[in-house]
Amino acid sequence: MFKKKNEQKPEGGASPVETVKAAKEAEEARALRENMDRISHKILVLSGKGGVGKSTVAVNLAAALAAKNFRTGLLDIDIHGPSVPKLLGIDSEKLTGTEDGRILPVDYGNSMKVMSVGFMLSSSNDAVIWRGPLKYSIIKQFLKDVTWGDLDYLIVDSPPGTGDEPLSVCQLIEKAEGAVIVTTPQDVALIDVRKSISFCRQLNMPVLGVIENMSGFVCPHCGKKSDIFKNGGGLDLAREMGVPFLGSIPIEPAIVQNGDAGIPFHNAALENTTPAQKAFSDIVDILCKRKGEKQ
């Protein structure tokens, strides 16, 4: 097959097509870097296994940061199962753009901006059937083209495992603060959490700490705690792997009720501060103190 004249590669140099491609990639890298540089702290929320409540943790960490008046962004990169819009009660929102082709995030309250592929679907029943390159492209677009503005924190909710989505976001965010790993106490979850920590280390991504979710059940009537899924596995794992332990969050029925109602549990107007609410607040305090933030 003969090359077209304008695609012929000069000796010792790049072809015109390669030159244009390189210039485009350089411009995209510059735009991505400039957008991310306006965000002080980028934190990934990872889990080695599904069903550990990772999205619930991510949403409530973001809500707790916003409640402390930090300018907060929440990016949902779970392409196949975007649950952040539902957990925030904004699943009917749709994306809008600017005249220059940028994407406007959905505002939640006065201090939080949210982005999710869920806002792009015509129905919550729609299945997203994308391969790796397309997922990489949309994640890059969410980081580069969304008008996040000046933020104190960007919380990134990743799907479980160590596949395309967490790998893409780790590679695209050059100056990420690190990752928070969510687990439940039982061994079947802890096995996969070890893989998440190894994943971070291979990518030189700092592990900010482990959160043990569903750490015992607190009875709403008597307040007694029962260790349904064991207890202390997250703490033991953190010690074993040499990473910080951020805290334990117990099971409370109100977490499920508020999630279904689209109200962050941390912001719920409950009569008393519950153990789970206090746990979320304490974890945020730990993260902020490590960054030198004023409480």
Helices and strands as residue ranges (DSSP letters): G 5-7, H 16-37, E 39-46, H 54-67, E 72-76, H 84-88, E 96-97, E 103-104, E 106-108, E 112-116, G 117-120, H 132-144, E 151-157, H 164-172, E 178-183, H 187-202, E 207-218, E 225-226, H 233-241, E 245-251, H 253-261, G 265-267, H 275-290
